[in-house]
Amino acid sequence: MKVIICGAGQVGWQIARHLSGERNDVTVVDNNPDLVRRASETLDVQGVTGFASYPDVLEKAGARDADMIIAATHSDEVNMVTCQVAHSVFAVPRKIARLRAQSYTDAIYADLYRRDHLPIDVVISPEREVAEAALQRLAAPAAFDAESFFEGQAQLLGIDLTDECPVLNTPLRQLNDLFPTLRAIVVGVRRKGRLFAPDPGDQLFEGDQAYVFTHREDIHRTLEVFGKSTKKQERLIIVGGGNVGLGVARALEARSDRIRAKIIEMDRSRAEYAADHLERTIVLHGDGMDIDLLTEAAIDRADAVLAVTDDDKTNMLVAVRAKSAGCAMAIALVNDPTLLPLLGELGIDAHINPRATTVSSILRHIRHGRVRQIYSIGDAEAEVIEAQVLGTSPLAGRQIRDIEFPEGVLVGAVMKAGKVMKPTGDLRIDEGDVIAIFAMTPDVPEVERLLQVSIDFF
């Protein structure tokens, strides 16, 4: 498949990395020659320097025979015009645009823009994706990472292992004997910075980070097995009243469990806007790092603080200060992946990576229709792929123990007739089943072969 990626920033580079690694013809366009050079020198892609919305630049990038264009520049207007030009001038079949401004996304999601007037097939809103990721973290407060699968019936949890974990130094195969009714499986382990898919004989050690795939009904029990408490979140303080913070507060207000939330926002006009658009959420105007303001917000009685300003370092400092003031849990939004190793040392419990959530969302929309969901882990080190099994797939009609998966691949769960099942060795995979697979990035092409799907959507 021939794909043009407009924007060679963090998101565009990661998408190019994924697609070029899977033997697609990828061209990257950006008006920054250094970013284009970085992409073309480090990835198997072609690079074109220029403004993505210019027809001559798109033609140079090969738009006349492109199958898809992904507009992920830093400008919403450039992304929209790029899709319009790709449609009107070059008839590119599939167009995806990343849009940040809430005014645009609200109108598009409300279907006020008809496709023939604004020809964008898929709109990706980073703020909406990040707000959803924040809600996922709050739903599993003891996990540093969380993502739902099988329409919410299962969840991937990232769990930091401490000396309180009762299953340390226990071979993973023995977990089935110790907890035979627990529908959970460890699919990935990060040890000393390296992520890998564990073997049944591998053990877990203090300091590891375990990625566990579990049934929704077994989330709390799974967390307890790995030494985590599961206290319900009732009081939340959100630092940052931008689109992300406002989106989280709105979602919490719509829920039935009535979480009491407060927002702290430094910009007065933005704080007033948030107050006008929320019903039960208390909005405080001031600096989220001001200990007096945090005390006024009762940070010591809060179950969690969610720092989602537009500055990584501010979010990290807010999280650290909130924890030192007695807050039980701190979640920070962090864009820069080089800062992630510091979070554990600073005592920050969980993080949200906007780039990873946006990349996962884009990948979910460009895979074949049989692939229902994709979640990118870490710095694009691995993926969890949820897909329906075709009758032509080498998986169909075989027991899991008889399938020759690559070393970096593990099955997280299988859904049969709407029921999520633990992937035991004697479980048979049949046509129509839905399977969730953890795969290290180099093994993704082999997983696609086994699933008989392709990035090509035609």
N, C-alpha and C positions, 0 to 999 in steps of 0.2 A: 504494500500500500504506500502511496506517495502522500506525505504529510508536510504541510508548511506550518512551522511554529513561529508566531510573531511575538517577539519578546524573549531576550536571552538572559533574563534575570534568574532568580533562584527557582521559580516555578517552571519557567520555560526550559531552563537547563535540565531540570530533573525529568520533565516530560520527554525531552529529546534523548536523555540518557536511557529512559525506559524503551522508547520506541526504536531507537537505533540499535539497541542491544537485542532487539527481537527481529532483526533483519528487515526493517522497513526503510524506505527511501525518505530520509528526513532532511529538510532544509530549514535553517534557522535564520530569521530576519530580525535585525535590530539596528537602530541608528547609532549605537555605540560600537565603534570598531573593535574596541578591546574585548567586549563581551562576545562579539561574533568570533573573534580570533580564539578566545578561550574555548568556545564550543567546538569550533572546527578542528582545533588542535588536540582536544582531549576526548572528543567523541567521534564516532563514525558518521558525521553529518556534513552537509554543505552549508556554507555561510554566505549571507548576502547582507551588505551594509546599506541601510537606507530606511526611510519611513515606511512602515508596513502598510499604511493606507494609500500610498501612491501606486497607481496602476502599473507604472513602468517597473517599480521595485518588485511588485508581486509577479509580474510577467517574467522578470529575471529569475525569480525564485521558482518558476515552473508552475504557476497557477493554472495555466491552460489545461494541464493534464493532471492536476492534483485531485486526490480523493477527499481530502479534508484539510481545513485550515483551523488552527487554534490560535485565537487572538488573546494573548496574555501579556500585553504591554502594561505599563504603569498608568496609562490613560484610558479611561472608560470610553471617551469620545473616539480615540484612535481605534480602539477595539471594535466599536460599533460600525464606524466607517469602513474599517478593513473588511468586516463581514459583508457589508453592503456592496463594496467594490468586488469582492470575491464572487458574490452572487450575480450581480448585474453585468459585470464585464467578462468574468471567466466561468460562470456557471459551476462553481465548485459545489459538489453535492452536499457536503456536510460542513457546518460552520459552528464553532464553539467560541463563546466570548466570556472572558472574565470581567465582571462589572462590580465595582465597589460602591458607587453612590447609591444610597438607599432610595432616592427618588426614582432612579432608573429601574432598580430591581423591583420596587413596589409596583410600578406601573406594568412592568413586563410580567411579573408573577400574577398580577391581577388580570392579565390577558388584555390590557388596554392597547398593546401594540400587536397588530395582526402580522402574521409572518410575511405577508406579501409587501408590507410597508417596512418592516425591519426584519430582514431574513436571517435570524439567528436561530439555529436549531436547538442549542442548549446554552442556557445562561448559568454561569458559575458565580455565585456570590460568596467571596471569602468570609465576609462578616457572618452570613447565615451559617456557613459551614463551621466556623469557629464557635459560634454560639451553641450550635448543636453539640460540638465536641465538649464544650464546657459543661453542658447538661449531662453528658455521658460521664464525665469525671465526677460530678456531684452525685450521680446515681450509684457510683461505686467508690465512696470516699477513701477507702483504704488502698485503692489501686492508683498507680501513677499514670496508667494509660487504660483506656476502655473504648470499645467499639461494639456495636450491636450487629448481629447477623440473623439470618432466617426470620426476617420481619420482626425482630425483637425477641425471638424465642431463645436466642443464645447470645453469649457475649464473650469477647476476648478481653481478658484482664491482664494488665502489666503489674506485677507484684514485686516489691523490694523484699528480699529475704533477710531477716535479722536473726539474732540468736534466739528469739522467741518462736521461731518457726519449728513446730514439732516434727517435721519430716526431713530435717537436714540430715545429710549423710545416709539417706535411704535410697536404694536403687529405685528408679521410677517404676519399674515393672512391679515392685511390691506395693505400690500405692493402690493398685487394683485389689490386692488381697486385703489391705488394711481398710479400704473404703469401697467395698464392692458395689454399693448403690449410688456412689457419687458420680454424677455425669460430668466429669471434668478430666482434661488431659493437658499435660504440659507439652506445648508445641515448639516453644523457643526458649532459649536461655542466653542471657548476656552475662559473660564472665570476663572481668578485667577489660571491658570495652569491646569484646568480640562477641558477636551474635552468632548462634548456631542452633541447628535442630538436634535435640538430644537423642541418644540411643536409649533403649529400655534399661540398659545396665548403668547408665550415667546417674550420678548422684547430684543433689543440690547442696550448695555450700552457702554459708553466711556471706553476704555481700553480693550474691547473684541477683539478677533480675529475671524473673520467670514470666513468660507469656503463657497464660492458661486459658484454654477454650472451655467454657462451661455452659450448662443449661441455665436459663434465666431463673428457674425455681431453685437452683443450687448455688446461686451467687454467694449468699451469705455463708452457707456451709463451706464452700470452697475457700473463701477468705479466712474463715476460722481454721481450716486445715493448714493453711500456710501462715498462721500466727497473726492474723489481722482482726481487729475488732470491727464491728459493723454497726456502730452507733448511727441512728437516723439523723439526717441533717435537718435542723429546724430553724436555725438562725444563720443567715448568710450576709456577709458584707462584700459588696462589689466595688472595687476601686477602678474608676474609669467609666464614664457615662456616655461613651461613644456608641456606635452601632452595635458592637458586640455586647457591651454591658447592658444596653437598653434591650437588646434582643433576648438576653438571658432573663432579665427582670420580667419582660412581657410573658415569656414562656412559663416562668414560675407563677405569675399571677393567674395564668390560665389553668394551672393544675389544681387538683382537689385537695392535696395534702397541706396546702396553705403554709409554705415556707415563708418565714418572715425575713424580708430582704431590705437592705439599705444600700444606697449608692452614694459614693463620694466622688465628686467631679470638680476639678480645679477651675475649668472655664465656666464663668457665670452664665453666659447665654446657653451653653450646652446643658448646664445643670437645670436651668429654667425650662428648657425644652423637654428634658427627661421628666421633670416634675409634672409638666402639662400632659404628658402622654402616658403616665402611669397612674394607677388608681390607688393601690395599697402600699406601694414601695415608698419608703422615706428617702428623700434625696437631700444630701448635705453638700454644701458648697465649700470647697477647701482642698488642701493638699493631702493626699492619701498617706504621705510619709510623716505628717504632723502627728506626733504622739498624743497631743491634747485632743485633736479631732478624732483620732482612733479611740481614745478613751471615752469621748462623748458618744461615739457610736457603739460603745460597749463591746469592744474587740475581745476583751477577756472572757465574755460569755458567748462569743460567736462560735458556731461549729465549724465554719470555714470562711476564709477570705479568698476572693477571686480577683486577682490583679490583672486587668485587661486594658491598660493604657496603651498608647502607641509607641512606648519606649521600653525596650527589653530590660534595661538596667533599673529603671524605675519600678517595673513590675517585680523584679527580683528583690530590690531593697524593701519594697512594701511588704512582700511576703515574709522576709526575714524579720522586719520590725513587728509585724502582726504576730508572728510566732513568739517572739521574745516578750510580747505583751500579754501572752496567754491564750492566743487563738489556737484551737485544736488542730486545724489543718490549713495549709496554704497551697493555692494553685496559682501558677504564674504563666502568663502568655509570653512565649519566647520565640522570636523569629530566627535568631542567630544560632545555628546548630553548634557552633564552637563554645557556646556558653552552657550547653546542657550538662557536661561533666561536672560543673560547679554546683548544680542544684542539690545533689545529695550532700555535699560538704556543707552547704548553707542551711540544710535542714528543710528545704522546700519539698513538700510531699509529692506534688504532681505538676506537670506542665502541659501546655497546649502549644503545638507547633503549627501555626497557620499554613506554612508551606506544605507540610505533610498532609493536612486535611484537604487543602486545595488540590494537590497532586492526586490524592486518592479519589476525589470527586471527579476530576477530569478523566482519569483512567477508567473509572466506572462507566463513563458515558462513551468511551471510544472502543471499548472491548465489544466483542460479538454479543448479540442479544441473549445468548444462553448464559453468559456471565452476568450474574445479578449484582454482585458487589465486589469491590476490591478495596483493601485497606493497606496503605503503605506504612511500614514499620521503620522507625529510626530515620536515618539519613538515606532512605530508599534502599535499605539493606535487605529487606524481605517484604513479601506481600502475603496477605491472607485473601484467597480468592474463593468466592462463593459462586458455584455454577451448577447448572442442571446437566445431568449425564445423558448424552445422546445414545441412541441404539448402536451407532457406529463406533462409539468410544471403546478403546481397549479395556476400560474399566468395567463396562457393562457385563453382567453375568458372572463376575468373579468375586471371590472372597478377598477381603483386604490383605490377608497374609500372603496371597498368591500374586499380588500386584507388585511389580518391580519399580517402586518409586525411587527417584534419585536420593542420594544421601541427605540432601538438604531439604527434604519434603516430608511433611507429616500431615495426616488427616486429623482435623479438629472435631468434626461431627458430620453426621449424615442425617438428612431429613427424608423420611419415607411416609408418603400419604399424609403429610402435614405434621408428623411426629418426629421430634429431634432425638436421635439415638447416639449413644456413645460408640466410637469406632473400634470395636473389638476385632480381633483377628479373624473370627469366623463370620463376621457380618458381611453379607453379600450385597454388592452394589448392583442395582438394576437400572434399566432405562427409566428415565423420569425422576429418579432420585435427585436430590440436591445435596451437593457435597461442599464442605468448607475445607480448604487445603492451605496449610502454611508452607511457603516456598521461599527459600533464599533466592535473591534476585537472579543469579546465574542459572537457576533451575526453572525459572518461569517458562521459557520456551518449551521445555519438556513437559511441563504440566499442561500447557495448552495443547500439545500433541496428544496427551492422554485424554484430555477432555474433548478432543476433536473440535476445538474452537480456534479462532484466529482473531487477531486484532482487526482484520478486515471485516467490516460490518456488512458487506454486500453479499 
